C-alpha cells in the first residue's frame, strides 16, 4: 500500500506539471499570461457547472424540504403519542393516588374507631372500679 500512495503522489505531481507546462506553452512562456488563461478557464468551467446546478439545486431543495416535512410529521406524531401516553399515565397515577388515599383514610378511620372503642372500654373499666357504670 505504501507503494501505491507514492505512485499517486507521483501521478498528481506529473499532472500538475503537465498542466503548468500546457498553460506556459500556450501563453508563449509568459507566466502572467498563463495565469490569466488558467483563471479564464476556471471561470468558464465554474460558469458551466453553475448553469447545470440551479435546476438540481432546486430539485435537491424540494426533496430536502419534502424529507424535512415528512421527518417533522413523524416527530410531531411521536411527540403527540408521547403526550397521550403521559396523560394516560398521569390519569392512572391520579387514580392510584386517590385509591391509596381512600384506602389509607379507611384504615385510619378503622384505627380511630378501635382506639375509641378501647378507650371507652378502658373508661368503663376504670369507672367500675370507682362504682360507676
Secondary structure, DSSP 8 states (H G I E B T S, - for coil): -HHHHHHHHHHHHHHHHHHHHHHHHHTTT-HHHHHHHHHHHHHHHHHHHHHHHHHHHHHHHHHHHHHHHHHHHHHHHHHHHHHHHHHHHHHHHHHHHHHHHHHHHHHHHHHHHHHHHHHHHHHHHHHHHTT--
